[in-house]
Amino acid sequence: MKVYCPYCKKEVEYKIEKRDIKMFRGVEINSYENVAICKECNEDLYINEIENKNTQRIYEIYRKKANIIKPQDIIKLREKYDLSQRELTSILGLGKMTINRYERGGVPTKSQSDYIKLLINNENEFMNKVKEAYEKNNISKKTYNKIVSYNEENDVSKDDIQELYRKYINSKLNRRPDIYNGYKIFDLEKVENIISYIASKVSNFTITSINKYLWFIDMLSFKERGVSITGLTYQNQQFGPTIMEQKYNEISLLDEKYTRNEYEDETGTKTYITSNNNYDLSKLNKKEIEIIDKIIKRLKNKNVNEISNMSHEEDGWKKTKKYEKISFEYASDLKIIK
């Protein structure tokens, strides 16, 4: 594989050199990093995928060694009180994008980590910060009332809500096998595990990407085996094939196998799916897993707009009228995998 070398000013082959990392932020971690080296000039090269893996490896060890808060702990605090990143940031008195960065995997300082942990573990301390933020006009009255009126005892249990989601999804998406679901009975358990598996392999897996990944997987399965994998029915929508009646939204709210996280940045709010890494592929056969891996390999480095544009090149989307069901007969001309 070749990459651009800014020193040689051309595409070059590279080799990987393993370098020891003894300390990180004053903590002994005894890890390593992989460094790409240009085979022609022997200079270090920056390759995003390699550097991301280095960072993830070092951060994971450092978190354990220094007992640093995890992204999921912060997300759970927001979810508990139904707070946006902006609202929680205002309550904690941190920088504008701090919570966004931490939820994306950034590592807080030890003092900030301990501070956030204290507020998570001590509801009275958290409520004091909420009151203080309100008195300083850092949060609105609506946000303040939302938090103080929270009463966990009166909430429907999380398990009850999840069960209701599953019953609702099954009632809407279960239908007799035909050309519109790839002659397959809808299998929600398979869908959940496939989504979790994809999310474990794809760093930018968004809620809307669910539609395209699953559609391409099912279409490729129908092309190669004459039957889909999930039994989902898809329809033509403006930005590409979409699970019927946009039920991908309810599917994304199931949280046994994956978590739905909303992040705010300068361009607005984005919703990503993060794997809980407890997916079970035992219900899938070897051929089905091969098909899923083919689509992951083809799409994992594409952003959501690029994937949408790729779906627009397929006959299944082009030849189906808007909002109508997409027939699996178009699988024979699938272009994504030549």
C-alpha positions, -999 to 999 in steps of 0.1 A, spaced: 0 0 0 13 35 -9 9 68 8 20 103 0 54 113 15 57 151 20 95 147 20 98 127 -13 68 146 -27 53 114 -42 34 82 -34 58 58 -16 58 24 1 62 24 38 72 1 66 60 -1 102 84 5 131 73 -4 167 84 21 193 81 18 231 60 43 250 69 42 287 51 72 301 20 92 293 9 122 313 32 112 341 18 77 344 38 46 335 19 27 308 46 5 292 29 4 258 40 10 222 31 29 191 34 19 154 51 44 132 50 45 94 84 50 79 90 60 43 111 33 26 129 58 4 138 86 28 133 69 62 113 98 75 82 93 98 49 95 80 15 104 94 -12 78 85 -45 86 102 -56 50 107 -23 40 124 -22 71 146 -59 66 157 -51 30 168 -20 43 186 -41 69 204 -69 44 213 -43 19 227 -25 45 248 -57 61 261 -72 28 271 -42 18 292 -39 53 307 -76 53 317 -72 21 336 -39 31 352 -50 65 363 -87 56 369 -99 82 344 -136 85 336 -149 68 304 -169 84 276 -199 62 283 -200 75 319 -205 111 307 -230 100 281 -250 82 308 -251 113 330 -265 133 301 -290 106 292 -302 104 329 -313 140 328 -320 143 291 -292 169 286 -275 180 254 -237 183 254 -241 221 254 -263 220 285 -240 197 305 -210 218 295 -227 249 308 -235 232 341 -200 219 346 -185 252 336 -161 236 311 -150 248 276 -175 249 248 -164 217 230 -150 199 261 -178 174 266 -179 167 229 -142 159 229 -145 136 260 -174 117 246 -155 111 214 -127 95 233 -106 124 244 -89 120 278 -96 146 305 -70 156 331 -70 136 363 -85 166 382 -113 171 356 -120 134 356 -123 133 394 -145 164 393 -170 148 368 -170 115 387 -179 133 419 -209 149 403 -220 115 388 -217 97 421 -231 124 443 -265 137 431 -266 164 457 -233 179 444 -247 177 409 -279 195 419 -258 222 436 -239 228 403 -272 229 384 -286 255 408 -253 275 406 -254 274 368 -290 286 368 -283 315 391 -255 326 369 -278 324 338 -256 297 323 -286 274 317 -322 283 309 -352 279 333 -365 251 310 -332 232 315 -332 238 352 -368 226 356 -362 196 335 -334 185 359 -350 193 392 -383 176 382 -365 144 374 -378 116 395 -363 82 389 -389 63 409 -417 74 386 -399 66 354 -408 36 334 -379 12 337 -354 11 310 -361 -26 303 -398 -19 299 -390 8 273 -367 -15 254 -393 -42 253 -419 -18 240 -395 -7 213 -389 -43 202 -426 -51 201 -433 -20 181 -405 -26 156 -416 -62 150 -452 -52 145 -442 -27 119 -416 -46 100 -427 -82 101 -444 -93 69 -447 -123 47 -416 -132 26 -417 -116 -8 -395 -98 -34 -395 -67 -12 -379 -82 18 -357 -107 -1 -379 -137 7 -368 -136 43 -388 -132 75 -377 -101 95 -352 -110 122 -346 -81 147 -320 -101 167 -299 -105 135 -303 -68 127 -291 -57 162 -261 -80 161 -251 -69 126 -254 -32 135 -232 -38 166 -207 -57 145 -205 -30 119 -202 -3 145 -172 -22 160 -154 -20 127 -165 15 115 -155 46 134 -179 70 116 -210 48 117 -240 72 118 -277 66 124 -285 73 87 -256 50 76 -275 21 91 -299 22 62 -272 21 35 -250 -6 51 -280 -29 57 -295 -23 23 -262 -30 5 -257 -61 27 -291 -75 20 -289 -67 -18 -255 -84 -21 -268 -114 -2 -298 -116 -25 -275 -113 -55 -252 -141 -43 -277 -164 -25 -312 -155 -37 -322 -144 -2 -316 -114 20 -300 -116 55 -322 -94 77 -357 -96 61 -359 -58 62 -380 -39 36 -365 -7 21 -381 22 4 -368 50 -18 -361 82 1 -343 114 -10 -309 105 4 -310 68 -7 -326 35 4 -341 36 39 -357 10 61 -394 11 56 -412 40 74 -379 52 87 -379 26 114 -341 29 116 -347 56 142 -365 31 166 -339 4 158 -311 28 168 -327 33 202 -322 -3 212 -292 -4 235 -284 -40 243 -258 -43 216 -250 -7 207 -254 28 219 -268 58 201 -248 90 209 -254 126 198 -224 149 193 -225 186 187 -199 204 166 -196 236 146 -218 221 119 -246 209 141 -257 177 159 -246 143 145 -258 109 158 -234 80 158 -238 44 167 -212 29 190 -208 -9 195 -211 -24 230 -188 -51 216 -211 -79 227 -225 -88 193 -232 -125 186 -227 -137 151 -237 -173 159 -270 -168 140 -251 -159 108 -234 -185 86 -200 -181 71 -213 -168 38 -234 -141 55 -204 -129 75 -183 -128 43 -210 -106 27 -212 -83 56 -174 -79 57 -173 -71 20 -197 -42 25 -178 -30 56 -145 -30 36 -161 -11 7 -178 16 29 -158 20 61 -136 49 48 -166 67 32 -185 95 49 -223 95 50 -226 117 19 -203 95 -1 -222 64 9 -255 81 0 -242 91 -34 -231 55 -40 -266 43 -33 -279 67 -58 -259 50 -85 -278 17 -79 -308 8 -101 -328 -2 -70 -329 35 -60 -329 51 -94 -357 30 -109 -380 31 -78 -404 60 -73 -400 81 -42 -414 64 -10 -422 32 -28 -407 -2 -17 -375 -12 -34 -376 -46 -51 -348 -71 -46 -350 -79 -83 -325 -50 -88 -298 -70 -68 -287 -86 -101 -273 -53 -113 -257 -43 -80 -227 -20 -87 -211 -16 -53 -193 -49 -56 -180 -57 -91 
